Amino acid sequence: MRKPTLIASLFLTAGLVALGPVAQAAQTTGDAVEHSPNNGRRLVEADRTPAEYQRADKAIKNWKEKGLEAPDEGSQWVQINDKYVMVVIASGRILKITPATR
């Protein structure tokens, strides 16, 4: 084998070997980790909830059917994991916490 062909073959082989780990690193396993809505924190009255629970689309519209009292003015009921939480819309402060009924 001639030297230029041998050198070209070595560069090609080295390039393919070097790209293997890069191609594998780009693949995803499909096992996405879902984070807890409250980041694993214990919910406590007067604490703050994540901003997403201040949005109107998170509000529980049928709070009467769930046995909840009327939300205070400027607040809404939301469900976080296994609890109903009354949240001040403007600040995200927790006013009340009630276990969710199944």
Buried (B, 14 or more C-beta within 10 A) or exposed (E): EEEEEEEEEEEEEEEEEEEEEEEEEEEEEEEEEEEEBBEEEEBEEEBBBBEEBBEEEBBBEEBEEEEBEEBEEEBBBBBBEEBBBBBBBEEBBBBBBBEBEE
